[in-house]
Amino acid sequence: MPSAAQLLRLGVAALLAGAACTSVSTVPEGLATGFVGDTGLRGDRSGGSAACPRFDAATARARAVGWSHPAVAALPTAAAASLRVGLDLLRADAGDAAAYAVSPPAVLAPLVLLLAGADDPTRAELQSLLGVDLDATVLADELVQASRSLAVADAPWSSSWAVGAFADAGLGVREDWAAAAAALLEGPVEAPTPWTPPVVDRAVAAWEAGTPCAGASGLEVSEQTRLVLLARWALSAPWASPLVDEGVPPLAFQPDAGPSVQVEALRTPHTEPLRRAAVPGGVAIRRPLVGDLEVVWLLPDAGLTVRAFLGGLDAEAVAQAVADAAPFDALLVVPPSRVRSTTDLVDAWGRQGVSSAFVAETARFDRLTPIRGLHLDVARHVVALELGAQAVSAAATTVVTGAVPGSGDLPAEIVLVDRSHVWGVRDAATGVWWSLSWVRQP
């Protein structure tokens, strides 16, 4: 039985690919061009790049034989948060795209950084995205553990994970927040100097150059931007046993509305062991990739739309059902999928009840900075998925920026007289001190 950590490792590719596979979408651009190799989709002739070399699925499968993942403890907070936030984002989408995808870990990383710096009411609103029962501090620690579990050096898959933070020195970032951020970043918060759009743009570009396979954020720093948070990950993992894509009859696929359509199909080579569990309104099907990774399809009952299906899913119940899925033998037939989605998190979080964080007058990030007016002005989430005969690939980038109105006049540095001190009145011309005083408490 897979642990919660094992279910988390594939992020959206393992858990939410079922929702993304409800229709065949257009070939993703940008993020997808940097994927770690050929997923086996017809027409895919990607040669990779120097930063993101071509992925050989056959070699990876051979390497997986006898491979043992280092012992990994279950990560219950990260597992619960990933499914809860992922399902909520899918439900919050109001678009009419043929397919839509999200990556929970890429959203959770900047979210826990924001929570560490927020006070009420902003903190309460952001916490509601996780649920009141989940500890953001524990979540931050478990995200680090999950990323290390994903990015194992000798794993039979290829992956990358990175979190970045850039803050204007003029914000006077508080030490406690900087320390909390550094733990998740596994490095310090960067402070490009001087803080100007061109300098910050170059700093972000340099950071992105060191995070292969996940594309560019497309960030454009404004004159009022004073904080930049980024998270990205990428993965390409072969099936433990490849699917067949040649000579497979088309699949009669039933969209949410309208008649069925004929689409390309992939199938297992023969009847094979799978795992299945009942979930509210449908069924969950699990098939292994290499190592501990797997794909889980969440398939609604016939006649039930994906939106209606999602509306009836409870994250905790789904997690338990998937973990307890029973083995059975079947021939599996699925459509290949290429999906690229961009989510405006300002809009998505707004639909979920977050409002104060986006307005200078109401945003409260007092645990991050003493400067009032810091608010979120950009929160963009981009995901690309590919499910093919040989492998599954996924990449995601989230960028969140904070701005301060009129912040072009922010000082380069802030000095806080925030502890016991001595002060006096001095004549600078004569050098005479006219008074001296110590203050233990104002």
NORGI-V377830 format. One record per residue. N is the residue number from 1. PSI is psi in radians with two decimals (none if undefined). D_FIRST is the distance of its C-alpha to the first C-alpha in Angstrom with 1 decimal. Layout:
# NORGI-V377830
<<N PSI D_FIRST> <N PSI D_FIRST>>
This chain:
# NORGI-V377830
<<1 2.23 0.0> <2 2.58 3.8> <3 2.97 6.5> <4 -0.62 9.6> <5 -0.66 11.5> <6 -0.63 9.6> <7 -0.54 10.4> <8 -0.58 13.8> <9 -0.63 14.8> <10 -0.09 15.9> <11 -2.32 17.7> <12 -0.51 19.6> <13 -0.59 19.0> <14 -0.66 15.3> <15 -0.60 15.5> <16 0.09 19.1> <17 -0.51 20.1> <18 -0.73 20.0> <19 -0.66 22.8> <20 -0.43 24.7> <21 0.21 24.6> <22 -0.19 26.5> <23 2.85 29.6> <24 2.13 30.9> <25 -3.09 32.5> <26 2.81 35.0> <27 2.22 34.3> <28 2.61 33.5> <29 2.96 36.1> <30 -1.62 36.3> <31 -0.70 32.7> <32 -0.47 31.7> <33 -0.29 34.5> <34 0.17 32.9> <35 2.78 29.6> <36 0.34 28.5> <37 -2.93 29.4> <38 2.04 29.6> <39 -0.06 26.7> <40 0.12 28.4> <41 2.43 30.0> <42 2.35 33.4> <43 -0.10 36.2> <44 1.95 34.0> <45 0.57 36.1> <46 2.28 35.2> <47 0.05 36.3> <48 -2.87 34.7> <49 3.03 36.9> <50 -0.65 37.7> <51 -0.37 35.5> <52 1.40 32.6> <53 2.76 32.8> <54 2.47 31.8> <55 2.21 28.3> <56 1.78 28.0> <57 -0.69 24.9> <58 -0.77 25.7> <59 -0.69 26.3> <60 -0.69 23.0> <61 -0.68 21.1> <62 -0.66 23.2> <63 -0.50 22.5> <64 -0.35 18.7> <65 2.09 19.1> <66 -0.03 18.4> <67 2.42 17.7> <68 2.17 15.5> <69 2.41 14.7> <70 2.59 16.4> <71 2.26 14.5> <72 2.19 13.6> <73 2.67 13.4> <74 2.52 11.8> <75 1.35 14.7> <76 -0.64 14.8> <77 -0.81 18.4> <78 -0.68 18.0> <79 -0.81 14.9> <80 -0.75 16.8> <81 -0.69 20.0> <82 -0.76 18.8> <83 -0.72 17.8> <84 -0.87 20.8> <85 -0.68 23.3> <86 -0.84 22.2> <87 -0.69 22.5> <88 -0.68 25.8> <89 -0.68 27.2> <90 -0.71 26.5> <91 -0.56 28.2> <92 -0.32 31.1> <93 2.21 32.1> <94 0.14 35.3> <95 3.07 36.0> <96 0.49 36.3> <97 2.73 34.8> <98 -0.50 33.2> <99 2.71 30.0> <100 2.46 28.9> <101 2.63 26.1> <102 2.82 25.3> <103 1.76 23.4> <104 -0.84 22.3> <105 -0.62 22.2> <106 -0.37 25.7> <107 -0.67 27.0> <108 -0.63 25.5> <109 -0.96 27.1> <110 -0.50 30.7> <111 -0.74 30.0> <112 -0.51 29.2> <113 -0.71 32.3> <114 -0.72 34.3> <115 -0.65 33.0> <116 -0.41 34.0> <117 0.04 37.6> <118 2.63 38.0> <119 2.88 40.0> <120 2.53 40.2> <121 -0.18 40.6> <122 -0.73 38.8> <123 -0.76 36.1> <124 -0.67 35.4> <125 -0.77 35.2> <126 -0.66 32.8> <127 -0.56 30.6> <128 -0.41 30.4> <129 -0.53 28.6> <130 -0.58 25.7> <131 2.48 26.3> <132 -0.30 28.2> <133 -0.09 25.2> <134 2.27 23.9> <135 2.06 25.7> <136 -0.54 26.9> <137 -0.78 27.6> <138 -0.71 24.0> <139 -0.75 22.9> <140 -0.76 25.2> <141 -0.72 23.9> <142 -0.51 20.3> <143 -0.67 21.4> <144 -0.80 23.1> <145 -0.71 20.0> <146 -0.71 18.0> <147 -0.65 20.9> <148 -0.60 21.1> <149 -0.64 17.5> <150 -0.76 18.4> <151 0.97 21.7> <152 2.31 21.0> <153 -0.72 24.2> <154 0.31 23.0> <155 2.62 20.0> <156 0.53 20.2> <157 2.96 20.7> <158 2.38 23.6> <159 2.84 23.5> <160 2.68 25.8> <161 2.39 25.8> <162 2.55 28.9> <163 2.36 30.4> <164 2.65 34.2> <165 2.34 36.7> <166 2.27 40.5> <167 2.39 42.9> <168 2.30 46.7> <169 -0.46 48.3> <170 -0.26 50.5> <171 -0.36 47.6> <172 0.86 47.8> <173 2.29 44.0> <174 2.56 43.3> <175 -0.70 42.1> <176 -0.72 39.1> <177 -0.73 37.8> <178 -0.69 38.5> <179 -0.73 36.5> <180 -0.70 33.5> <181 -0.72 33.7> <182 -0.57 34.1> <183 -0.71 30.8> <184 -0.65 28.9> <185 -0.37 31.2> <186 0.73 31.1> <187 3.01 34.8> <188 2.79 37.8> <189 2.28 38.8> <190 2.58 41.4> <191 1.42 44.9> <192 2.43 46.8> <193 2.34 50.5> <194 2.70 52.6> <195 1.60 50.3> <196 2.70 51.5> <197 -0.81 49.7> <198 -0.70 50.4> <199 -0.77 49.3> <200 -0.71 46.0> <201 -0.76 45.4> <202 -0.67 45.9> <203 -0.74 43.6> <204 -0.73 40.8> <205 -0.69 41.4> <206 -0.68 41.3> <207 -0.77 37.9> <208 -0.56 36.6> <209 -0.40 38.0> <210 0.13 35.6> <211 1.45 32.5> <212 2.77 32.2> <213 -0.06 30.6> <214 0.12 30.6> <215 -2.97 34.2> <216 2.66 36.7> <217 -0.39 36.7> <218 0.35 40.1> <219 2.37 41.1> <220 1.89 44.8> <221 2.32 45.9> <222 3.02 48.7> <223 -0.44 51.5> <224 -0.13 49.9> <225 2.27 46.4> <226 -0.05 45.8> <227 2.36 42.0> <228 2.15 39.4> <229 2.33 35.7> <230 2.57 33.5> <231 2.48 29.8> <232 2.59 28.5> <233 2.78 25.6> <234 2.63 25.1> <235 2.45 22.5> <236 2.11 22.8> <237 2.26 19.9> <238 2.73 20.4> <239 2.56 18.3> <240 -0.64 16.7> <241 2.13 19.2> <242 2.71 22.0> <243 2.83 23.2> <244 2.30 26.7> <245 -0.04 29.3> <246 2.33 32.5> <247 0.28 34.1> <248 2.17 31.6> <249 2.62 33.5> <250 2.67 33.4> <251 2.26 31.0> <252 1.77 32.7> <253 2.29 31.1> <254 1.85 31.8> <255 3.04 32.5> <256 -0.57 32.7> <257 2.55 36.4> <258 -3.12 38.7> <259 2.89 38.4> <260 2.68 35.7> <261 2.66 36.1> <262 2.15 35.5> <263 2.80 33.2> <264 2.69 31.9> <265 2.62 28.8> <266 2.63 26.1> <267 2.77 24.2> <268 2.63 21.9> <269 -0.47 24.1> <270 3.09 23.3> <271 2.32 21.0> <272 2.85 17.5> <273 2.24 13.9> <274 -3.11 12.4> <275 2.53 10.2> <276 2.52 12.2> <277 2.51 12.6> <278 2.36 16.0> <279 2.82 17.2> <280 2.07 20.8> <281 0.13 23.2> <282 -2.66 20.8> <283 2.63 17.5> <284 2.32 14.6> <285 2.28 13.8> <286 2.34 11.3> <287 2.37 12.7> <288 2.49 12.0> <289 -2.87 14.7> <290 2.79 15.3> <291 -2.35 13.3> <292 -0.02 10.3> <293 2.70 12.2> <294 2.86 11.9> <295 2.40 14.3> <296 2.12 13.7> <297 2.29 16.8> <298 1.84 17.9> <299 2.02 20.6> <300 2.77 23.2> <301 2.65 25.0> <302 2.34 28.1> <303 -0.15 31.0> <304 2.18 29.1> <305 2.78 29.8> <306 -0.72 27.2> <307 -0.77 29.1> <308 -0.67 29.1> <309 -0.84 25.4> <310 -0.63 24.7> <311 -0.40 27.1> <312 0.04 25.0> <313 2.26 21.6> <314 2.22 20.6> <315 -0.78 18.3> <316 -0.70 16.7> <317 -0.71 16.2> <318 -0.77 14.8> <319 -0.78 12.2> <320 -0.73 11.1> <321 -0.76 11.3> <322 -0.74 9.4> <323 -0.59 6.3> <324 0.19 7.0> <325 2.41 8.2> <326 2.57 9.4> <327 2.56 10.4> <328 2.85 14.1> <329 2.35 16.8> <330 2.81 19.0> <331 2.15 21.4> <332 2.26 20.6> <333 2.17 23.7> <334 2.74 23.7> <335 2.51 26.5> <336 2.80 26.8> <337 2.38 27.1> <338 2.09 29.0> <339 2.37 29.2> <340 2.14 31.2> <341 2.47 31.5> <342 2.20 33.6> <343 2.24 33.1> <344 1.79 35.9> <345 -0.42 34.0> <346 -0.78 37.4> <347 -0.80 37.5> <348 -0.80 33.8> <349 -0.58 33.8> <350 -0.68 37.1> <351 -0.36 35.7> <352 0.18 33.2> <353 0.05 36.0> <354 2.21 36.7> <355 -0.75 40.5> <356 -0.51 42.1> <357 -0.34 40.3> <358 0.06 42.2> <359 2.23 45.7> <360 -0.65 47.8> <361 -0.40 49.5> <362 -0.32 46.3> <363 2.37 43.7> <364 1.74 43.0> <365 0.84 41.6> <366 -0.37 43.7> <367 -0.12 41.0> <368 -0.71 41.1> <369 2.60 44.8> <370 -0.15 48.1> <371 2.12 49.2> <372 2.58 49.2> <373 -0.15 48.5> <374 2.18 45.4> <375 2.86 43.4> <376 2.22 40.8> <377 -0.40 42.6> <378 2.33 40.1> <379 1.73 36.3> <380 2.40 35.1> <381 2.11 31.7> <382 2.29 31.4> <383 2.42 28.4> <384 2.32 28.4> <385 2.55 25.6> <386 2.23 25.9> <387 2.02 23.7> <388 -2.99 25.2> <389 -0.57 25.0> <390 -0.58 24.2> <391 2.99 22.3> <392 2.30 21.4> <393 2.57 23.5> <394 2.55 23.9> <395 2.53 26.4> <396 2.53 27.4> <397 2.36 30.4> <398 2.32 31.4> <399 2.28 34.9> <400 2.29 36.4> <401 2.56 40.0> <402 2.45 42.1> <403 2.74 45.8> <404 2.14 48.8> <405 2.35 51.8> <406 0.42 54.9> <407 0.12 52.9> <408 -0.35 55.2> <409 0.16 57.2> <410 2.43 54.4> <411 2.72 55.5> <412 -0.42 54.1> <413 2.60 53.2> <414 2.29 53.0> <415 2.14 54.5> <416 2.06 53.4> <417 1.40 55.8> <418 0.45 53.1> <419 3.08 54.0> <420 2.47 57.1> <421 3.02 59.9> <422 2.42 63.5> <423 2.78 65.5> <424 2.98 69.2> <425 2.22 71.9> <426 2.44 73.5> <427 1.93 76.4> <428 -0.45 75.2> <429 -0.78 78.8> <430 -0.33 80.2> <431 0.06 77.0> <432 2.29 77.9> <433 2.01 75.0> <434 -0.36 76.4> <435 2.69 73.6> <436 2.53 70.5> <437 2.51 67.9> <438 2.65 64.6> <439 2.03 62.0> <440 -0.58 59.5> <441 2.20 58.5> <442 none 59.9>>
